[in-house]
Amino acid sequence: MIDRTEASKYLVGKLKDELVVTSLGNEKYDLRSGGDRDRNFYNWNAMGMASSMGLGLAMARPELKVIVYDGDGSLLMNLGSLATIASREPKNLIHIVWDNRSYAMTGGQPTATAFRTDLAAMAKGAGYPKVERVDTLAAFQNAADRALDEPGPWFIHCLIKEKPVMGGGLPSPTAIKHRFMDAIAARH
């Protein structure tokens, strides 16, 4: 199983001008611990919406790679986004799903992926042209490197170790929004 913190540090070390949108869970804290950037948008209180936000950014800014940092529980809240992303086929989108098989932020209740649901198979069935399922850091690094270099959309399903809930240390949602908009030269 992958340590999401280590994988995040690796990915952040590779980033240049890419945009990253996180879901509301631990993904945002791991991304920040890997290296805070003005082009990281840390979602608050918008469960399931990272994939839709990422698609919107990818369509609005086709010259930039857009990375969605999603969780299994969050994606399960918005499965329709898989079909929408696949049908729009943004070449600049990388959808990374960190699957710990639980709703870690609300007490560790199991998600459907703890049983029979396979998110990589769902992405493939929705029509994503590039789908990888990874369970080691080396496999993640390989998939992430290819996704950064090749057109997508990509779906990277990462099986990760369960870890304690993190938290704290992030700017306010308003500060995150303004900082991100300034970084991409968008109007307030």
MDTraj code that builds the backbone (N, CA, C; nanometers):
import mdtraj as md
import numpy as np

residues = "MET ILE ASP ARG THR GLU ALA SER LYS TYR LEU VAL GLY LYS LEU LYS ASP GLU LEU VAL VAL THR SER LEU GLY ASN GLU LYS TYR ASP LEU ARG SER GLY GLY ASP ARG ASP ARG ASN PHE TYR ASN TRP ASN ALA MET GLY MET ALA SER SER MET GLY LEU GLY LEU ALA MET ALA ARG PRO GLU LEU LYS VAL ILE VAL TYR ASP GLY ASP GLY SER LEU LEU MET ASN LEU GLY SER LEU ALA THR ILE ALA SER ARG GLU PRO LYS ASN LEU ILE HIS ILE VAL TRP ASP ASN ARG SER TYR ALA MET THR GLY GLY GLN PRO THR ALA THR ALA PHE ARG THR ASP LEU ALA ALA MET ALA LYS GLY ALA GLY TYR PRO LYS VAL GLU ARG VAL ASP THR LEU ALA ALA PHE GLN ASN ALA ALA ASP ARG ALA LEU ASP GLU PRO GLY PRO TRP PHE ILE HIS CYS LEU ILE LYS GLU LYS PRO VAL MET GLY GLY GLY LEU PRO SER PRO THR ALA ILE LYS HIS ARG PHE MET ASP ALA ILE ALA ALA ARG HIS".split()
xyz = np.array([
    [0.0829, -0.1186, 0.0000],
    [0.0000, 0.0000, 0.0000],
    [0.0876, 0.1253, 0.0000],
    [0.0344, 0.2298, -0.0569],
    [0.1074, 0.3551, -0.0744],
    [0.0893, 0.4443, 0.0478],
    [0.1957, 0.5118, 0.0863],
    [0.1877, 0.6179, 0.1864],
    [0.1580, 0.7462, 0.1094],
    [0.0381, 0.8013, 0.1265],
    [-0.0055, 0.9182, 0.0497],
    [0.0855, 1.0388, 0.0735],
    [0.1386, 1.0534, 0.1940],
    [0.2269, 1.1660, 0.2222],
    [0.3527, 1.1568, 0.1378],
    [0.4128, 1.0385, 0.1309],
    [0.5334, 1.0208, 0.0490],
    [0.5032, 1.0422, -0.0992],
    [0.3914, 0.9887, -0.1455],
    [0.3529, 1.0061, -0.2855],
    [0.3282, 1.1537, -0.3166],
    [0.2669, 1.2255, -0.2238],
    [0.2408, 1.3682, -0.2435],
    [0.3704, 1.4468, -0.2527],
    [0.4660, 1.4154, -0.1673],
    [0.5960, 1.4836, -0.1732],
    [0.6619, 1.4599, -0.3086],
    [0.6533, 1.3367, -0.3583],
    [0.7110, 1.3063, -0.4891],
    [0.6431, 1.3899, -0.5975],
    [0.5112, 1.3897, -0.5986],
    [0.4382, 1.4604, -0.7036],
    [0.4641, 1.6108, -0.6979],
    [0.4570, 1.6707, -0.5803],
    [0.4797, 1.8145, -0.5679],
    [0.6195, 1.8511, -0.6176],
    [0.7162, 1.7634, -0.5946],
    [0.8519, 1.7877, -0.6434],
    [0.8623, 1.7910, -0.7953],
    [0.7648, 1.7360, -0.8637],
    [0.7624, 1.7324, -1.0101],
    [0.6853, 1.8486, -1.0718],
    [0.6058, 1.9185, -0.9913],
    [0.5150, 2.0189, -1.0453],
    [0.5859, 2.1486, -1.0810],
    [0.5349, 2.2105, -1.1872],
    [0.5827, 2.3413, -1.2312],
    [0.4657, 2.4386, -1.2248],
    [0.3893, 2.4488, -1.3345],
    [0.2765, 2.5414, -1.3366],
    [0.1413, 2.4713, -1.3320],
    [0.1388, 2.3417, -1.3046],
    [0.0147, 2.2651, -1.2986],
    [-0.0764, 2.3179, -1.1882],
    [-0.2070, 2.3046, -1.2111],
    [-0.3068, 2.3398, -1.1112],
    [-0.3489, 2.2123, -1.0389],
    [-0.3674, 2.2200, -0.9075],
    [-0.4109, 2.1040, -0.8302],
    [-0.5336, 2.1425, -0.7484],
    [-0.6400, 2.0618, -0.7619],
    [-0.7636, 2.0807, -0.6856],
    [-0.7810, 1.9589, -0.5965],
    [-0.7997, 1.9806, -0.4670],
    [-0.8163, 1.8676, -0.3748],
    [-0.9622, 1.8513, -0.3330],
    [-0.9928, 1.7306, -0.2895],
    [-1.1214, 1.7109, -0.2228],
    [-1.1052, 1.7586, -0.0786],
    [-1.2093, 1.7418, 0.0018],
    [-1.2088, 1.8025, 0.1345],
    [-1.1381, 1.7200, 0.2406],
    [-1.0947, 1.5996, 0.2131],
    [-1.0381, 1.5127, 0.3150],
    [-0.8896, 1.5329, 0.3397],
    [-0.8277, 1.4262, 0.3896],
    [-0.6851, 1.4303, 0.4216],
    [-0.5971, 1.4598, 0.3008],
    [-0.6501, 1.4407, 0.1815],
    [-0.5727, 1.4670, 0.0606],
    [-0.5149, 1.6082, 0.0621],
    [-0.5942, 1.7038, 0.1067],
    [-0.5473, 1.8423, 0.1054],
    [-0.4320, 1.8630, 0.2034],
    [-0.4368, 1.7957, 0.3173],
    [-0.3293, 1.8111, 0.4149],
    [-0.2005, 1.7446, 0.3655],
    [-0.2139, 1.6286, 0.3012],
    [-0.0949, 1.5621, 0.2469],
    [-0.0348, 1.6426, 0.1324],
    [-0.1192, 1.6987, 0.0482],
    [-0.0675, 1.7815, -0.0605],
    [0.0086, 1.9004, -0.0035],
    [-0.0491, 1.9649, 0.0955],
    [0.0185, 2.0806, 0.1556],
    [0.1494, 2.0397, 0.2224],
    [0.1508, 1.9253, 0.2890],
    [0.2748, 1.8821, 0.3543],
    [0.3822, 1.8489, 0.2512],
    [0.3404, 1.8143, 0.1295],
    [0.4360, 1.7898, 0.0215],
    [0.4965, 1.9177, -0.0320],
    [0.4305, 2.0288, -0.0088],
    [0.4796, 2.1587, -0.0528],
    [0.3639, 2.2480, -0.0927],
    [0.3425, 2.3526, -0.0160],
    [0.2335, 2.4450, -0.0440],
    [0.2678, 2.5286, -0.1667],
    [0.1670, 2.5468, -0.2526],
    [0.1850, 2.6255, -0.3751],
    [0.0609, 2.7113, -0.3956],
    [0.0787, 2.8268, -0.4570],
    [-0.0352, 2.9138, -0.4877],
    [-0.1306, 2.8478, -0.5862],
    [-0.0842, 2.7516, -0.6637],
    [-0.1660, 2.6835, -0.7636],
    [-0.2340, 2.5586, -0.7084],
    [-0.2302, 2.5414, -0.5771],
    [-0.3060, 2.4355, -0.5108],
    [-0.4360, 2.4961, -0.4591],
    [-0.5479, 2.4336, -0.4935],
    [-0.6765, 2.4781, -0.4410],
    [-0.7256, 2.3707, -0.3442],
    [-0.7259, 2.4034, -0.2148],
    [-0.7652, 2.3100, -0.1097],
    [-0.9145, 2.3277, -0.0823],
    [-0.9931, 2.2290, -0.1173],
    [-1.1377, 2.2364, -0.1001],
    [-1.1784, 2.2215, 0.0452],
    [-1.2781, 2.2967, 0.0846],
    [-1.3406, 2.2861, 0.2156],
    [-1.4896, 2.2630, 0.1933],
    [-1.5475, 2.1693, 0.2631],
    [-1.6930, 2.1509, 0.2672],
    [-1.7580, 2.1370, 0.1300],
    [-1.6940, 2.0668, 0.0403],
    [-1.7505, 2.0451, -0.0937],
    [-1.7256, 1.8997, -0.1338],
    [-1.7763, 1.8084, -0.0517],
    [-1.7503, 1.6664, -0.0742],
    [-1.8014, 1.6218, -0.2109],
    [-1.7124, 1.5595, -0.2857],
    [-1.7464, 1.5064, -0.4167],
    [-1.7268, 1.6031, -0.5314],
    [-1.6902, 1.7267, -0.5042],
    [-1.6869, 1.8264, -0.6102],
    [-1.5492, 1.8508, -0.6719],
    [-1.4445, 1.7904, -0.6201],
    [-1.3107, 1.8143, -0.6754],
    [-1.3029, 1.7738, -0.8223],
    [-1.3628, 1.6608, -0.8571],
    [-1.3557, 1.6152, -0.9969],
    [-1.4293, 1.7116, -1.0896],
    [-1.5420, 1.7629, -1.0485],
    [-1.6162, 1.8590, -1.1304],
    [-1.5419, 1.9915, -1.1407],
    [-1.4835, 2.0360, -1.0312],
    [-1.4050, 2.1593, -1.0349],
    [-1.2827, 2.1424, -1.1243],
    [-1.2179, 2.0276, -1.1135],
    [-1.1018, 2.0009, -1.1980],
    [-1.1375, 2.0002, -1.3449],
    [-1.2501, 1.9398, -1.3786],
    [-1.2956, 1.9389, -1.5175],
    [-1.3191, 2.0818, -1.5661],
    [-1.3860, 2.1637, -1.4862],
    [-1.4106, 2.3026, -1.5246],
    [-1.2815, 2.3781, -1.5494],
    [-1.1832, 2.3606, -1.4608],
    [-1.0539, 2.4266, -1.4790],
    [-0.9829, 2.3759, -1.6040],
    [-0.9870, 2.2447, -1.6259],
    [-0.9203, 2.1864, -1.7431],
    [-0.9808, 2.2399, -1.8724],
    [-1.1117, 2.2577, -1.8742],
    [-1.1777, 2.3100, -1.9937],
    [-1.1503, 2.4598, -2.0114],
    [-1.1455, 2.5331, -1.9003],
    [-1.1226, 2.6774, -1.9071],
    [-0.9777, 2.7126, -1.9357],
    [-0.8845, 2.6257, -1.8928],
    [-0.7418, 2.6532, -1.9083],
    [-0.6719, 2.5347, -1.9752],
    [-0.7023, 2.5073, -2.1027],
    [-0.6469, 2.3892, -2.1700],
    [-0.4947, 2.3907, -2.1854],
    [-0.4335, 2.5056, -2.1671],
    [-0.2878, 2.5148, -2.1784],
    [-0.2165, 2.4660, -2.0521],
    [-0.2905, 2.4417, -1.9448],
    [-0.2317, 2.3977, -1.8178],
    [-0.2781, 2.2567, -1.7824],
    [-0.1883, 2.1778, -1.7257],
    [-0.2289, 2.0493, -1.6685],
    [-0.3065, 2.0771, -1.5412],
    [-0.4132, 2.0027, -1.5214],
    [-0.4948, 2.0144, -1.4010],
    [-0.4966, 1.8773, -1.3346],
    [-0.4618, 1.8755, -1.2070],
    [-0.4584, 1.7518, -1.1303],
    [-0.5676, 1.7580, -1.0249],
    [-0.6501, 1.6553, -1.0215],
    [-0.7532, 1.6429, -0.9184],
    [-0.7028, 1.5437, -0.8150],
    [-0.6985, 1.5865, -0.6906],
    [-0.6594, 1.5043, -0.5770],
    [-0.7884, 1.4652, -0.5065],
    [-0.8360, 1.3448, -0.5303],
    [-0.9677, 1.3023, -0.4834],
    [-0.9543, 1.1898, -0.3821],
    [-1.0570, 1.1690, -0.3029],
    [-1.0631, 1.0559, -0.2122],
    [-1.1709, 0.9596, -0.2573],
    [-1.1624, 0.8359, -0.2132],
    [-1.2629, 0.7368, -0.2527],
    [-1.4019, 0.7786, -0.2076],
    [-1.4159, 0.8232, -0.0837],
    [-1.5459, 0.8648, -0.0344],
    [-1.6010, 0.9837, -0.1102],
    [-1.5159, 1.0786, -0.1402],
    [-1.5598, 1.1967, -0.2149],
    [-1.6029, 1.1599, -0.3557],
    [-1.5251, 1.0789, -0.4238],
    [-1.5623, 1.0411, -0.5602],
    [-1.6934, 0.9630, -0.5607],
    [-1.7125, 0.8780, -0.4613],
    [-1.8375, 0.8025, -0.4548],
    [-1.9595, 0.8945, -0.4416],
    [-1.9399, 1.0157, -0.3914],
    [-2.0495, 1.1128, -0.3807],
    [-2.0853, 1.1750, -0.5153],
    [-1.9990, 1.1605, -0.6156],
    [-2.0203, 1.2268, -0.7442],
    [-1.9721, 1.1380, -0.8589],
    [-2.0181, 1.0148, -0.8618],
    [-1.9740, 0.9209, -0.9662],
    [-2.0081, 0.9677, -1.1064],
    [-2.1111, 1.0484, -1.1205],
    [-2.1474, 1.0995, -1.2525],
    [-2.0355, 1.1799, -1.3174],
    [-1.9458, 1.2358, -1.2356],
    [-1.8348, 1.3133, -1.2921],
    [-1.7435, 1.2266, -1.3778],
    [-1.7353, 1.0958, -1.3480],
    [-1.6510, 1.0080, -1.4297],
    [-1.6990, 1.0074, -1.5750],
    [-1.8288, 0.9918, -1.5944],
    [-1.8841, 0.9895, -1.7299],
    [-1.8695, 1.1254, -1.7976],
    [-1.8894, 1.2325, -1.7217],
    [-1.8776, 1.3662, -1.7799],
    [-1.7336, 1.3936, -1.8218],
    [-1.6383, 1.3608, -1.7371],
    [-1.4974, 1.3805, -1.7714],
    [-1.4612, 1.2966, -1.8931],
    [-1.5002, 1.1705, -1.8938],
    [-1.4672, 1.0824, -2.0068],
    [-1.5283, 1.1337, -2.1370],
    [-1.6498, 1.1843, -2.1318],
    [-1.7138, 1.2313, -2.2548],
    [-1.6553, 1.3631, -2.3032],
    [-1.6103, 1.4488, -2.2128],
    [-1.5469, 1.5759, -2.2519],
    [-1.4017, 1.5545, -2.2930],
    [-1.3391, 1.4513, -2.2387],
    [-1.2026, 1.4083, -2.2695],
    [-1.0982, 1.5205, -2.2680],
    [-1.0849, 1.5905, -2.1549],
    [-0.9822, 1.6944, -2.1472],
    [-0.8422, 1.6318, -2.1452],
    [-0.7635, 1.6639, -2.2421],
    [-0.6285, 1.6049, -2.2558],
    [-0.5349, 1.6465, -2.1427],
    [-0.5708, 1.7554, -2.0725],
    [-0.4841, 1.8116, -1.9691],
    [-0.5249, 1.7739, -1.8269],
    [-0.6108, 1.6733, -1.8100],
    [-0.6613, 1.6382, -1.6772],
    [-0.6005, 1.5074, -1.6262],
    [-0.5551, 1.5128, -1.5012],
    [-0.5071, 1.3951, -1.4290],
    [-0.5930, 1.3821, -1.3037],
    [-0.6647, 1.2719, -1.2917],
    [-0.7553, 1.2486, -1.1789],
    [-0.6918, 1.1407, -1.0905],
    [-0.6410, 1.1818, -0.9763],
    [-0.5776, 1.0896, -0.8814],
    [-0.6762, 1.0638, -0.7681],
    [-0.7051, 0.9367, -0.7426],
    [-0.7968, 0.9005, -0.6344],
    [-0.7194, 0.8208, -0.5304],
    [-0.7186, 0.8737, -0.4089],
    [-0.6527, 0.8098, -0.2953],
    [-0.7571, 0.7259, -0.2235],
    [-0.7416, 0.5956, -0.2284],
    [-0.8433, 0.5034, -0.1774],
    [-0.7943, 0.4327, -0.0515],
    [-0.8444, 0.4787, 0.0647],
    [-0.8125, 0.4132, 0.1919],
    [-0.9280, 0.3261, 0.2396],
    [-1.0309, 0.3129, 0.1541],
    [-1.1461, 0.2282, 0.1806],
    [-1.2269, 0.2724, 0.3019],
    [-1.2207, 0.4030, 0.3320],
    [-1.2977, 0.4521, 0.4466],
    [-1.3265, 0.6016, 0.4352],
    [-1.4270, 0.6426, 0.5114],
    [-1.4548, 0.7848, 0.5314],
    [-1.3742, 0.8270, 0.6535],
    [-1.2454, 0.8500, 0.6345],
    [-1.1540, 0.8738, 0.7460],
    [-1.1899, 0.9973, 0.8274],
    [-1.2365, 1.1022, 0.7610],
    [-1.2625, 1.2287, 0.8309],
    [-1.3838, 1.2228, 0.9239],
    [-1.4707, 1.1245, 0.9047],
    [-1.5921, 1.1182, 0.9877],
    [-1.5955, 0.9968, 1.0794],
    [-1.4830, 0.9325, 1.0987],
    [-1.4788, 0.8230, 1.1944],
    [-1.4334, 0.6898, 1.1402],
    [-1.3978, 0.6833, 1.0132],
    [-1.3425, 0.5604, 0.9575],
    [-1.4442, 0.4577, 0.9117],
    [-1.5680, 0.5013, 0.8874],
    [-1.6672, 0.4074, 0.8358],
    [-1.6209, 0.3585, 0.6980],
    [-1.6451, 0.2311, 0.6649],
    [-1.5991, 0.1786, 0.5354],
    [-1.6773, 0.2394, 0.4190],
    [-1.6051, 0.2679, 0.3104],
    [-1.6705, 0.3082, 0.1864],
    [-1.7027, 0.1815, 0.1072],
    [-1.7691, 0.1963, -0.0039],
    [-1.8031, 0.0813, -0.0888],
    [-1.6788, 0.0112, -0.1425],
    [-1.5667, 0.0843, -0.1491],
    [-1.4435, 0.0217, -0.1995],
    [-1.3846, -0.0779, -0.1004],
    [-1.4300, -0.0742, 0.0248],
    [-1.3859, -0.1735, 0.1234],
    [-1.4486, -0.3100, 0.0950],
    [-1.5461, -0.3115, 0.0059],
    [-1.6170, -0.4347, -0.0259],
    [-1.5890, -0.4742, -0.1716],
    [-1.6776, -0.4427, -0.2633],
    [-1.6630, -0.4919, -0.3995],
    [-1.6443, -0.3828, -0.5053],
    [-1.6625, -0.2579, -0.4702],
    [-1.6575, -0.1504, -0.5680],
    [-1.5129, -0.1225, -0.6101],
    [-1.4913, -0.1146, -0.7409],
    [-1.3591, -0.0920, -0.7979],
    [-1.3644, 0.0381, -0.8787],
    [-1.3048, 0.1432, -0.8244],
    [-1.3116, 0.2732, -0.8895],
    [-1.2364, 0.2771, -1.0222],
    [-1.1266, 0.2044, -1.0340],
    [-1.0540, 0.1997, -1.1619],
    [-1.1412, 0.1360, -1.2696],
    [-1.2109, 0.0292, -1.2356],
    [-1.3005, -0.0359, -1.3319],
    [-1.4148, 0.0581, -1.3703],
    [-1.4616, 0.1377, -1.2740],
    [-1.5689, 0.2332, -1.3039],
    [-1.5191, 0.3430, -1.3984],
    [-1.3976, 0.3924, -1.3765],
    [-1.3414, 0.4950, -1.4652],
    [-1.3227, 0.4391, -1.6059],
    [-1.2723, 0.3178, -1.6137],
    [-1.2548, 0.2531, -1.7441],
    [-1.3898, 0.2353, -1.8123],
    [-1.4895, 0.1902, -1.7378],
    [-1.6233, 0.1722, -1.7921],
    [-1.6879, 0.3030, -1.8345],
    [-1.6536, 0.4124, -1.7654],
    [-1.7077, 0.5439, -1.8015],
    [-1.6452, 0.5955, -1.9304],
    [-1.5248, 0.5443, -1.9627],
    [-1.4605, 0.5853, -2.0866],
    [-1.3294, 0.6599, -2.0734],
    [-1.2718, 0.6650, -1.9537],
    [-1.1385, 0.7246, -1.9417],
    [-1.0432, 0.6444, -2.0296],
    [-0.9632, 0.7102, -2.1135],
    [-0.8731, 0.6354, -2.2008],
    [-0.7495, 0.5798, -2.1298],
    [-0.7095, 0.6418, -2.0183],
    [-0.5889, 0.5992, -1.9477],
    [-0.6220, 0.5791, -1.8010],
    [-0.6206, 0.4533, -1.7588],
    [-0.6552, 0.4175, -1.6212],
    [-0.5437, 0.3298, -1.5658],
    [-0.4941, 0.3663, -1.4487],
    [-0.3924, 0.2880, -1.3777],
    [-0.4423, 0.2629, -1.2359],
    [-0.4187, 0.1426, -1.1877],
    [-0.4445, 0.1104, -1.0476],
    [-0.3098, 0.0765, -0.9861],
    [-0.2704, 0.1500, -0.8832],
    [-0.1365, 0.1343, -0.8260],
    [-0.1452, 0.1089, -0.6764],
    [-0.0505, 0.0290, -0.6260],
    [-0.0499, -0.0001, -0.4826],
    [0.0897, 0.0057, -0.4217],
    [0.1876, 0.0586, -0.4975],
    [0.3221, 0.0808, -0.4438],
    [0.3652, 0.2217, -0.4828],
    [0.4587, 0.2764, -0.4068],
    [0.5097, 0.4095, -0.4376],
    [0.5757, 0.4105, -0.5749],
    [0.6517, 0.3078, -0.6074],
    [0.7182, 0.3022, -0.7388],
    [0.6163, 0.3019, -0.8526],
    [0.5082, 0.2270, -0.8365],
    [0.4043, 0.2240, -0.9400],
    [0.3361, 0.3596, -0.9510],
    [0.3129, 0.4255, -0.8376],
    [0.2550, 0.5598, -0.8418],
    [0.3480, 0.6556, -0.9145],
    [0.4752, 0.6537, -0.8800],
    [0.5711, 0.7438, -0.9439],
    [0.5732, 0.7235, -1.0952],
    [0.5715, 0.5987, -1.1385],
    [0.5713, 0.5678, -1.2815],
    [0.4461, 0.6230, -1.3494],
    [0.3306, 0.5984, -1.2896],
    [0.2049, 0.6457, -1.3470],
    [0.1990, 0.7988, -1.3470],
    [0.2409, 0.8612, -1.2381],
    [0.2377, 1.0073, -1.2292],
    [0.3309, 1.0700, -1.3323],
    [0.4495, 1.0143, -1.3490],
    [0.5438, 1.0668, -1.4484],
    [0.4850, 1.0602, -1.5883],
    [0.4236, 0.9479, -1.6224],
    [0.3626, 0.9338, -1.7551],
    [0.2452, 1.0293, -1.7718],
    [0.1649, 1.0429, -1.6677],
    [0.0489, 1.1324, -1.6758],
    [0.0922, 1.2777, -1.6944],
    [0.2007, 1.3179, -1.6302],
    [0.2503, 1.4543, -1.6471],
    [0.3050, 1.4784, -1.7870],
    [0.3543, 1.3722, -1.8517],
    [0.4162, 1.3857, -1.9837],
    [0.3232, 1.3578, -2.1006],
    [0.2159, 1.2838, -2.0784],
    [0.1294, 1.2406, -2.1875],
    [-0.0097, 1.3026, -2.1746],
    [-0.0805, 1.3150, -2.2874],
    [-0.2177, 1.3663, -2.2805],
    [-0.3105, 1.2678, -2.2098],
    [-0.4153, 1.3190, -2.1527],
    [-0.5130, 1.2375, -2.0805],
    [-0.6478, 1.2434, -2.1467],
    [-0.7512, 1.2318, -2.0701],
    [-0.7506, 1.2326, -1.9243],
    [-0.6978, 1.1021, -1.8656],
    [-0.6335, 1.1169, -1.7536],
    [-0.5790, 1.0057, -1.6775],
    [-0.6623, 0.9831, -1.5528],
    [-0.6725, 0.8576, -1.5116],
    [-0.7333, 0.8207, -1.3842],
    [-0.6334, 0.7300, -1.3146],
    [-0.5791, 0.7755, -1.2021],
    [-0.4827, 0.6959, -1.1262],
    [-0.5467, 0.6607, -0.9921],
    [-0.5785, 0.5341, -0.9768],
    [-0.6455, 0.4823, -0.8568],
    [-0.5371, 0.4283, -0.7635],
    [-0.5164, 0.4971, -0.6519],
    [-0.4076, 0.4649, -0.5593],
    [-0.4619, 0.3975, -0.4345],
    [-0.4191, 0.2756, -0.4101],
    [-0.4562, 0.2043, -0.2876],
    [-0.3571, 0.2457, -0.1799],
    [-0.4095, 0.3095, -0.0748],
    [-0.3206, 0.3700, 0.0249],
    [-0.3408, 0.3099, 0.1628],
    [-0.2398, 0.3320, 0.2459],
    [-0.2458, 0.2911, 0.3859],
    [-0.3424, 0.3823, 0.4596],
    [-0.4153, 0.3236, 0.5516],
    [-0.4993, 0.4046, 0.6411],
    [-0.4056, 0.4798, 0.7348],
    [-0.4389, 0.6033, 0.7630],
    [-0.3575, 0.6814, 0.8554],
    [-0.4485, 0.7705, 0.9375],
    [-0.3991, 0.8209, 1.0483],
    [-0.4833, 0.9063, 1.1333],
    [-0.5272, 1.0320, 1.0583],
    [-0.6401, 1.0852, 1.1013],
    [-0.6906, 1.2096, 1.0444],
    [-0.5918, 1.3207, 1.0762],
    [-0.5600, 1.3980, 0.9736],
    [-0.4701, 1.5114, 0.9917],
    [-0.5560, 1.6354, 1.0114],
    [-0.4962, 1.7493, 1.0002],
    [-0.5746, 1.8722, 1.0063],
    [-0.4912, 1.9906, 1.0454],
    [-0.5501, 2.1068, 1.0243],
    [-0.4878, 2.2314, 1.0649],
    [-0.3824, 2.2824, 0.9685],
    [-0.3467, 2.4073, 0.9887],
    [-0.2366, 2.4660, 0.9150],
    [-0.2684, 2.5225, 0.7778],
    [-0.3938, 2.5160, 0.7355],
    [-0.4286, 2.5702, 0.6053],
    [-0.4877, 2.7099, 0.6199],
    [-0.4663, 2.7941, 0.5171],
    [-0.5309, 2.9257, 0.5199],
    [-0.6825, 2.9108, 0.5156],
    [-0.7518, 3.0190, 0.5372],
    [-0.8978, 3.0177, 0.5311],
    [-0.9433, 2.9883, 0.3884],
    [-1.0652, 2.9374, 0.3718],
    [-1.1156, 2.9126, 0.2362],
    [-1.1126, 3.0374, 0.1477],
    [-1.1434, 3.1524, 0.2034],
    [-1.1404, 3.2762, 0.1247],
    [-0.9985, 3.3092, 0.0812],
    [-0.9030, 3.2950, 0.1710],
    [-0.7629, 3.3218, 0.1362],
    [-0.7145, 3.2240, 0.0291],
    [-0.7540, 3.0979, 0.0397],
    [-0.7164, 2.9980, -0.0608],
    [-0.7715, 3.0382, -0.1966],
    [-0.8980, 3.0769, -0.1997],
    [-0.9619, 3.1170, -0.3264],
    [-0.8898, 3.2351, -0.3893],
    [-0.8639, 3.3405, -0.3133],
    [-0.8004, 3.4601, -0.3688],
    [-0.6570, 3.4314, -0.4135],
    [-0.5850, 3.3548, -0.3362],
    [-0.4476, 3.3198, -0.3720],
    [-0.4446, 3.2409, -0.5018],
    [-0.5347, 3.1430, -0.5148],
    [-0.5424, 3.0595, -0.6353],
    [-0.5815, 3.1440, -0.7564],
    [-0.6804, 3.2297, -0.7396],
    [-0.7246, 3.3143, -0.8517],
    [-0.6124, 3.4079, -0.8961],
    [-0.5371, 3.4626, -0.8033],
    [-0.4224, 3.5476, -0.8393],
    [-0.3175, 3.4664, -0.9156],
    [-0.2941, 3.3427, -0.8717],
    [-0.1928, 3.2577, -0.9360],
    [-0.2273, 3.2254, -1.0807],
    [-0.3562, 3.2157, -1.1120],
    [-0.3949, 3.1817, -1.2488],
    [-0.4487, 3.3031, -1.3252],
    [-0.4283, 3.4208, -1.2660],
    [-0.4686, 3.5478, -1.3286],
    [-0.6181, 3.5503, -1.3603],
    [-0.6990, 3.5048, -1.2665],
    [-0.8448, 3.5100, -1.2804],
    [-0.8965, 3.6295, -1.2013],
    [-1.0104, 3.6808, -1.2390],
    [-1.0690, 3.7947, -1.1673],
    [-1.1291, 3.7496, -1.0346],
    [-1.1295, 3.8411, -0.9391],
    [-1.1949, 3.8160, -0.8098],
    [-1.3401, 3.8505, -0.8199],
])
top = md.Topology()
chain = top.add_chain()
for i, resn in enumerate(residues, 1):
    res = top.add_residue(resn, chain, resSeq=i)
    for name in ("N", "CA", "C"):
        top.add_atom(name, md.element.get_by_symbol(name[0]), res)
traj = md.Trajectory(xyz[None], top)
